[in-house]
Amino acid sequence: MALGLGHAKLILVGEHWVLDGARALAIGLPQLHTQVELIPAEAGEALADAQAAQMLQSALEQVGWRGPLRVTISSNVPIRRGLGSSAALAVALVRAAHALGHSTELATGDVAQRARALEALVHGQSSGLDPAAAAAGGTAVLFQQGMVLNQPQIHSNLASAQWLVVDVGQGQPTRTAIAIARQAREEMGDLRRHTLLANVTRAADDAAEALGSGNLDQLAQALRLAGDAIEPLGIVNGPLQLCRTLLLGAGALASKSSGAGLGGVTLGLFADADTARRAQIAVAERGWASWLSPLATTATHPKD
């Protein structure tokens, strides 16, 4: 039996702009994960989901496996929410496929690179950011042009701060959001595009530095700058905008959509758990599920 695990991810800075070379910052959410179990068998069974079957085939080709398998996939990562369900599956498949013939674990960086090829089968274009965060688990990753540049540790000064991740409903396929955001960037003037690209890179650097130094105000400012760079891309729809306004009104230091957009999740940064819980009650009254998590990313299960 071979097992593989991949985690959900939360992009703090860099949605879509990472495809143009901006630096980005993301974290894994350990409590939301996908597990794949592969068992050699006399006769295998085809996966019902065509995309998952294609990703599995690619993972097996990477390790040269040709025998029949019994495949079990279990996951609590919501799909089309900007939480990287495809990346979590890709990472889990890569790890499980590697485990078929190896007793040692595959290095995290190699897992992310192999998973990037699988994720591209689903989205058409993968920056590699989602697989990197999904493979890293609860660690933050500073990322640019296919590489993890740094994995900043979270300072103890931020121990009381909280993320509130709010699910406003299933979005459009990631491939659709990527196409819309790409067109928006292409139609911008050069000055506007280069300015926003530079702002995203600065926000990623500032956010990574703030995590390491424990500067909550700097982190909030970086998230605000990152959120401003997403607005012109046409992927922050009405529910995402409404949720952002609600979180800011409920005491969030910063709020932005996270992930591909056109639905999915909105992120709020709160200084303490009490304020975050009050905001969680407010979003529940709208009928939205949410996850409350300390900055160390030990996430709880969704609250409806």
C-alpha positions, 0 to 999 in steps of 0.5 A: 500500500502506498499513501500520499498527502497534499494540503489545501493552500491559502494565497496571501499575496500574488494571485494571477500576477505570479504568472507574470513573474511577480513574487508571491506568498502562500501557506498550507492549511494542514487541517484541509487535505487530500489523501491518496491510497494506491494498492497494487491489485490483479485488476485495477479500477478506472477513476470516475473523474476524468481529470483525476484519472489523467493526473493519476496516469501522469503521476504513474508515468513519472515513476514508470509504474505500469501495473494495475492499482486499486485507488482510493481518494479522500479529501475535505478540501472544497473544490472551486474555492481558491483553496487549491483542491487540484494542487492538493490532489496533485501533491498526494498523487505524486507522493503516493506514486513515488511510494509505490517503489521507494521506502524514502520520501521524495524531497518537498521541492521535487514533489512540488515540481512533479505536481506542477505538471499534474496541475497544469493538466487541469488549469492549462497553466500552473505557476507552481505556487499552489503545488509548492504550498500544498507540498509544504504543509503548514509552512509559508512559501515565498515563491517566484518563477517556479521556485521557492525562494524562502520559507519564513517562520512565523514570529511568536509576536503573531501568536494571538493573530487570526486568519478568518477564511470565508467561503462565499460559494463555488466559483468558476473553473480556475482556467476561466479565471486565469483567462479573464485575469490574463486578458485584463493584464494584457489590456492594461497600459505598460505603466499600469501593468508594471506598477501593479506587478512591482506592487505585488512583489513588494507586498510579498516581500513585506508580508514575508518579512512581517511574518518573520519579524512579528510586525502585524501592522506591516503584514496588514499593509502588505495584504491591503497592497496585494488586494488592491492589485487584484481589483483591476483583474475582473475576478473579484465578483459581488459576493467577494466584494461584499464579504471583504466589506463585511470583514473590514466592518467587523474589525479585520485589519486587512481583507482580500480575496484569495485564489483564482477568484470569481467566487471562492474564499475571502481572507480576513486578518484579525489581531485576536481570536475574540474579534475574529469569532465575532466576525465569524458569527456575522458571516454565518448570518449571511449563510457563509461557511468559514474557517478560523485559524491562527497564523500558524495555520492550525485550522479548525473545521468549517463553521456553517 
